[in-house]
């Protein structure tokens, strides 16, 4: 039953029949795949809407990703622009709106391969940072695409540390203009998407100077290209920064400004304004600004990280039941590689993590929604916790999923290394998420700063936000597990994670205090603790993820085998974390060596249990073949046929001038047959 | 002094002056860089020869790698063929021969970016597996490039497990020919380098059938393309397998065979022969065959793994003293990012590992040379140990260095993600080394099989090879360290590593025996232990690497600060391994929690010590700017200028048809100025 329902949406194969080695995996599913898909989507109605969007997008040849792996950066860019322009028409045609229920599925269906994503950021910046008058002027122009916007913050020499930006905006009272300059090469704007070739406008961040005094970083609307012939405006030098590991479709750009004048009205002035006489006025609260970063970090987890990670799991697991290699038992057929314990140990923890982080994402979304409601009531109390959790989880999830995609790629051997598998591009794309929107180490240190602060407060008996109340409850006990089955009890493993997180936080807080008390300056002491602070922040997030997974499982419907399989995955996620990081649990003797051997035994047992449902568990992610765009991962498992079919289309199978130029002269004078 | 000598060879910058932030790092070197370079090269004379080769190659425009990051797969292939053909001329011109001292430096100077590498494997196969008559016929033809050879072993459906290959060679007594077929799609040859577009001949591996009986896998010489017009020979279908993560310059190919007939003389017959009447004769020992695999695994460590890893360290460390980001101390200038403990913790252990594995490689080379000499005396006793060590270290070193390059890439933030940094292509290239020449997990399990066997033998009091005698010496003691300085004593940490390796091996051996005694079949029991067997094999290699590094340091000259800095790196390598894997050392209480805290303290202290010499330590690798081909890593540290200069040359800065086709119609009707 599950098989039939899913297969409707997994077409695109010209090959027809399902590989019997893959088909057999689906016949023994312990749960209803369709129900699990609905659970992941947030209800059967959502599944229906999503599939309708996917169907509409994938049946439109303009959005095709066929032959994508053969395209140059220039071809990818052109295709992305074509898709972006066509998407406007499509949305109108389908009656989809930016606020409609379909909207969030479009990006997934396009696999992000579309231009003008920064145009959206441009609009959001104006909405959030602009005055009512600015919003009234610019948003309609942007909505109607009378201009193409971008967002110019990062510079060649400056990223995370915004105060260090070097671009200047000097106010000239005489002309009522700002004069923009990138005074040094390191001040050049670098990386902004859509800016290299497409954008006509951008929001540029610069140090504001009035009468020689610096007022810090402010945002300005700036036109960079003519709306008539797209030529660069006077004083502007701009272009594309060239090839990257991925994002070939995006024209990440550079921008040099040489005394570019813009009117006073172009400084976004919801929170700060420069009056005609040069008076600087600050108004309203800027706290909402930090909330924007939080929004972006949470939203990227689902779109940019979990989706590619789930795709990688799907590809590698389907391939691992089709590929046979070597013999497990003498005299038998070669074994499916997923029957090897080492292959299970590579892939199944990734599968468990994909589910774990899906539920973490739900948790963050819910927290975010509550925070958003509070902020609308002018209550900013939840901001620090929200900032700490979104920063920490952005780092932990991007890092884990990037490593996971690499594991999936390598688990497919040579075929994983071919672009046609789809895995290399998933890897190179997800890797970027570790860097953009806050470098991971810096984010983890922000989480750690929150943890240390809360730990101190909790130790002093002060109230702390809900996610960190556990820091006050350090128990010096021992893990009570008596046999390996005890480690399948969430209470047991959640407490182990909690203990490790508290220990790492409290030990680092103590080291920090010791250093300061011994006379080390505060900033030096902090720097000397950062390696351990990062560990504490990771342990905190890992604990929350495990606890949240277990609590989610607790609330699931018990029907159709869903709760049972999710419980197995939760156990696997938790025990894999302990098995891979035994030192954190053994350190102070909370877990004994004998108990760690029980963890190992339970963990390895679980691999064999989950292996049976591995294919149905990835089928539940419900990716169509077109969306996966993988010769290894298609629903029918006809791996070898597809690799051969696709390879034949490669431009490397066209005649090369190398033969006439180099090979023919080299082989000259040889006989025709040896 | 060190500075001047090195800089002679680090040219190629049009920019001239050295970035003062980088220059200052060189002024305080605690050791003589030039002497360390000579140590790495194996003597000052070797350094001289290497530099002469590099100079000759880099001054020749045909070998230029400029603009490489902008080229398509087709352009890369053509360039690689051009270079391969030109190299013949160059070698002749320079008087370099395949047996001369210069030869080994050519590949490094070319960064491997050259065609016909499989031609060499083709020749080696014939030399090793061919009869005297076959060698006499084919080697001169190949040497003179009257043909281009390849090596066709891997199939679409078959890699590591050679017995599973499906290509067939049926002997036809009537015509004295073999009839070659790839009977199923999974039997198609897939991946062979130089075969997609260049090769005229190949050594193809197939199941030999005589009178209906299968005699297993044998090698055959096969012509695939005409020597006159390069068209495919009758019965042959061949082409290029398309895009990959890297190796764009290589035409990895596919090959389908349909009743292709080759003469009886084309089966390589040093060890096995088919007589005219179909009699199968086996002659000589095939053990030397295994030795070939060992040769390849050891040789790739240096060329394909350590060189790119050292390049990545060079790029990331130089960049980290040029890049300033955020403030360490309030009121001061932004800090060099290498001054942050977290950045040190990312990069300096990589630097230590680069040195550690360089010395491991020397150790393996020496062992190999001894083994080779023994084999010539018909003594094959060393083969199992050599096989175990080369397999294990191939896996451990490729895995560590791949992860290390990724760390270097991410440590450079956004700029590391640009192809212009050189880091993405180093990563995508080194990643392949985890897959080819034996998939790492399978190799580690071969090492583990050797370990278990030796452990059993040692436990029974039988003699075992030198590298595993320690397995007999399991002590149930405790680590004797009393304070953090004790962990800077090699005796202390070597014993800790030894203890962990013995424990993992002996525990897994015990589990294996328990399972078998409880009635589990041998192959099932083995499979159920494989996750732990892999851990044991890694621990064994890690122990050998640490021990060898410490012993190497012991023997170094004490002059010029060399021994001192190498000792620091050895300590860092050892302590980083413990710090990153605390569970392995805490498990049975060999190391206490208090001792682990001492390890952490000493480890973090060492980071600050080595940080001071970080730049001189990468300068000693002595890569020229052209060889690094990195906008971030050049000797002069003029990062931003170079990024800007290079980006301007990108084809993405040419006019795109996207404007006329899509942007202009979209922006139509808009005013010229908003």
Contacts between the chains, C-beta under 8 A, distances in Angstrom:
chain1	res1	chain2	res2	distance
A	69	B	242	7.3
A	69	B	243	5.3
A	70	B	242	7.2
A	70	B	243	6.4
A	72	B	72	5.8
A	72	B	651	7.6
A	73	B	651	7.2
A	73	B	652	5.5
A	74	B	651	6.0
A	74	B	652	6.2
A	74	B	654	7.5
A	74	B	656	6.3
A	77	B	652	6.9
A	77	B	656	6.3
A	77	B	658	6.4
A	78	B	656	6.0
A	78	B	657	6.2
A	78	B	658	4.4
A	78	B	661	7.6
A	78	B	662	8.0
A	81	B	658	4.3
A	81	B	662	4.9
A	81	B	663	6.7
A	82	B	658	7.2
A	82	B	661	7.3
A	82	B	662	5.7
A	84	B	662	8.0
A	85	B	662	4.7
A	85	B	665	7.9
A	85	B	666	5.6
A	141	B	674	6.5
A	145	B	666	5.4
A	145	B	667	7.3
A	146	B	667	6.9
A	146	B	669	7.7
A	146	B	670	4.4
A	146	B	674	7.9
A	147	B	667	7.3
A	147	B	670	6.8
A	147	B	674	6.5
A	148	B	663	7.2
A	148	B	666	7.8
A	148	B	667	7.2
A	154	B	414	6.9
A	156	B	640	4.7
A	156	B	643	6.6
A	156	B	644	7.2
A	157	B	323	7.5
A	157	B	324	7.5
A	157	B	640	6.1
A	158	B	325	7.5
A	159	B	325	6.9
A	159	B	413	5.9
A	159	B	414	6.3
A	160	B	325	6.6
A	160	B	326	6.9
A	161	B	325	5.4
A	161	B	326	4.1
A	161	B	327	7.8
A	161	B	334	6.9
A	164	B	324	7.9
A	164	B	325	7.1
A	164	B	326	7.1
A	164	B	334	5.6
A	185	B	640	4.7
A	185	B	641	6.1
A	185	B	644	6.4
A	186	B	640	5.2
A	188	B	640	7.5
A	188	B	644	6.8
A	190	B	414	7.9
A	190	B	643	7.6
A	191	B	414	5.7
A	196	B	652	6.7
A	196	B	653	7.9
A	197	B	652	7.2
A	197	B	656	5.9
A	197	B	658	7.3
A	197	B	659	7.7
A	198	B	658	7.7
A	198	B	663	6.4
A	200	B	667	6.9
A	201	B	674	7.6
A	223	B	673	7.2
A	223	B	674	6.6
A	226	B	672	6.2
A	227	B	667	5.7
A	227	B	670	4.5
A	227	B	671	6.5
A	227	B	672	5.4
A	227	B	673	7.5
A	227	B	674	7.4
A	228	B	670	8.0
A	228	B	672	4.7
A	230	B	659	5.7
A	230	B	663	6.7
A	230	B	664	7.3
A	230	B	667	7.9
A	239	B	647	7.0
A	239	B	648	6.6
A	239	B	653	4.8
A	240	B	647	7.1
A	240	B	650	6.0
A	240	B	652	4.0
A	240	B	653	5.2
A	241	B	418	6.7
A	241	B	643	7.7
A	241	B	647	4.7
A	241	B	650	7.5
A	242	B	69	7.3
A	242	B	70	7.2
A	242	B	418	6.8
A	242	B	419	7.0
A	242	B	420	6.0
A	242	B	646	6.7
A	242	B	647	4.4
A	242	B	649	7.8
A	242	B	650	3.5
A	242	B	652	6.1
A	242	B	653	7.8
A	243	B	69	5.3
A	243	B	70	6.4
A	243	B	418	7.4
A	243	B	419	4.1
A	243	B	420	7.3
A	243	B	650	6.5
A	243	B	652	7.5
A	244	B	417	5.8
A	244	B	418	5.5
A	244	B	419	6.1
A	244	B	424	7.6
A	245	B	417	5.5
A	245	B	419	6.9
A	245	B	424	4.4
A	251	B	652	6.8
A	254	B	644	7.0
A	254	B	647	6.5
A	323	B	157	7.5
A	324	B	157	7.5
A	324	B	164	7.9
A	325	B	158	7.5
A	325	B	159	6.9
A	325	B	160	6.6
A	325	B	161	5.4
A	325	B	164	7.1
A	326	B	160	6.9
A	326	B	161	4.1
A	326	B	164	7.1
A	327	B	161	7.8
A	328	B	523	6.0
A	328	B	524	7.7
A	328	B	527	6.1
A	329	B	521	7.5
A	329	B	523	5.4
A	329	B	524	7.8
A	330	B	523	6.8
A	334	B	161	6.9
A	334	B	164	5.6
A	339	B	527	7.9
A	340	B	527	6.4
A	340	B	530	6.9
A	341	B	527	5.3
A	341	B	528	6.2
A	341	B	529	7.9
A	341	B	530	4.7
A	341	B	531	5.5
A	342	B	441	4.9
A	342	B	445	7.4
A	342	B	530	4.8
A	342	B	531	6.1
A	342	B	534	6.3
A	343	B	441	7.9
A	345	B	531	4.9
A	346	B	441	7.9
A	406	B	406	7.8
A	406	B	431	7.9
A	409	B	431	8.0
A	410	B	431	7.6
A	410	B	434	5.8
A	410	B	435	6.6
A	410	B	440	7.9
A	413	B	159	5.8
A	413	B	435	5.7
A	413	B	439	5.8
A	414	B	154	6.9
A	414	B	159	6.3
A	414	B	190	7.9
A	414	B	191	5.7
A	414	B	435	5.7
A	414	B	436	7.3
A	416	B	435	7.6
A	417	B	244	5.8
A	417	B	245	5.5
A	417	B	431	7.4
A	417	B	432	6.0
A	417	B	435	6.0
A	418	B	241	6.7
A	418	B	242	6.8
A	418	B	243	7.4
A	418	B	244	5.5
A	419	B	242	7.0
A	419	B	243	4.1
A	419	B	244	6.1
A	419	B	245	6.9
A	420	B	242	5.9
A	420	B	243	7.3
A	424	B	244	7.6
A	424	B	245	4.4
A	424	B	428	7.5
A	428	B	424	7.6
A	431	B	406	7.9
A	431	B	409	8.0
A	431	B	410	7.6
A	431	B	417	7.4
A	432	B	417	5.9
A	434	B	410	5.8
A	435	B	410	6.6
A	435	B	413	5.7
A	435	B	414	5.7
A	435	B	416	7.6
A	435	B	417	6.0
A	436	B	414	7.3
A	439	B	413	5.8
A	440	B	410	7.9
A	441	B	342	4.9
A	441	B	343	8.0
A	441	B	346	7.9
A	445	B	342	7.4
A	521	B	329	7.6
A	523	B	328	6.0
A	523	B	329	5.4
A	523	B	330	6.8
A	524	B	328	7.7
A	524	B	329	7.8
A	527	B	328	6.2
A	527	B	339	7.9
A	527	B	340	6.5
A	527	B	341	5.3
A	528	B	341	6.2
A	528	B	604	7.1
A	529	B	341	7.9
A	530	B	340	6.8
A	530	B	341	4.7
A	530	B	342	4.8
A	531	B	341	5.5
A	531	B	342	6.1
A	531	B	345	4.9
A	531	B	604	6.4
A	532	B	600	7.6
A	534	B	342	6.3
A	581	B	583	7.0
A	582	B	582	7.7
A	582	B	583	2.8
A	582	B	584	7.5
A	582	B	586	7.5
A	582	B	587	6.9
A	583	B	581	7.1
A	583	B	582	2.8
A	583	B	583	3.8
A	583	B	584	7.7
A	583	B	585	7.7
A	583	B	586	5.6
A	583	B	596	7.4
A	584	B	582	7.5
A	584	B	583	7.7
A	585	B	583	7.7
A	586	B	582	7.5
A	586	B	583	5.6
A	586	B	586	4.4
A	586	B	587	6.4
A	587	B	582	6.9
A	587	B	586	6.4
A	587	B	593	5.2
A	587	B	596	6.5
A	588	B	593	5.4
A	589	B	593	6.9
A	593	B	587	5.2
A	593	B	588	5.4
A	593	B	589	7.0
A	596	B	583	7.4
A	596	B	587	6.5
A	600	B	532	7.6
A	604	B	528	7.1
A	604	B	531	6.3
A	640	B	156	4.7
A	640	B	157	6.1
A	640	B	185	4.7
A	640	B	186	5.2
A	640	B	188	7.5
A	641	B	185	6.0
A	643	B	156	6.6
A	643	B	190	7.6
A	643	B	241	7.6
A	644	B	156	7.2
A	644	B	185	6.4
A	644	B	188	6.8
A	644	B	254	7.0
A	646	B	242	6.7
A	647	B	239	6.9
A	647	B	240	7.0
A	647	B	241	4.7
A	647	B	242	4.4
A	647	B	254	6.5
A	648	B	239	6.5
A	649	B	242	7.8
A	650	B	240	6.0
A	650	B	241	7.6
A	650	B	242	3.5
A	650	B	243	6.6
A	651	B	72	7.6
A	651	B	73	7.1
A	651	B	74	6.0
A	652	B	73	5.5
A	652	B	74	6.2
A	652	B	77	6.9
A	652	B	196	6.7
A	652	B	197	7.2
A	652	B	240	3.9
A	652	B	242	6.0
A	652	B	243	7.5
A	652	B	251	6.8
A	653	B	196	7.9
A	653	B	239	4.7
A	653	B	240	5.2
A	653	B	242	7.8
A	654	B	74	7.5
A	656	B	74	6.3
A	656	B	77	6.3
A	656	B	78	6.0
A	656	B	197	5.9
A	657	B	78	6.2
A	658	B	77	6.4
A	658	B	78	4.4
A	658	B	81	4.3
A	658	B	82	7.2
A	658	B	197	7.3
A	658	B	198	7.7
A	659	B	197	7.6
A	659	B	230	5.7
A	661	B	78	7.6
A	661	B	82	7.3
A	662	B	78	7.9
A	662	B	81	4.9
A	662	B	82	5.6
A	662	B	84	7.9
A	662	B	85	4.7
A	663	B	81	6.7
A	663	B	85	8.0
A	663	B	148	7.2
A	663	B	198	6.4
A	663	B	230	6.7
A	664	B	230	7.3
A	665	B	85	7.9
A	666	B	85	5.6
A	666	B	145	5.4
A	666	B	148	7.8
A	667	B	145	7.2
A	667	B	146	6.9
A	667	B	147	7.3
A	667	B	148	7.2
A	667	B	200	6.9
A	667	B	227	5.7
A	667	B	230	7.8
A	669	B	146	7.7
A	670	B	146	4.4
A	670	B	147	6.8
A	670	B	227	4.5
A	670	B	228	8.0
A	671	B	227	6.4
A	672	B	226	6.1
A	672	B	227	5.3
A	672	B	228	4.7
A	673	B	223	7.1
A	673	B	227	7.4
A	674	B	141	6.6
A	674	B	146	7.9
A	674	B	147	6.6
A	674	B	201	7.7
A	674	B	223	6.6
A	674	B	227	7.4
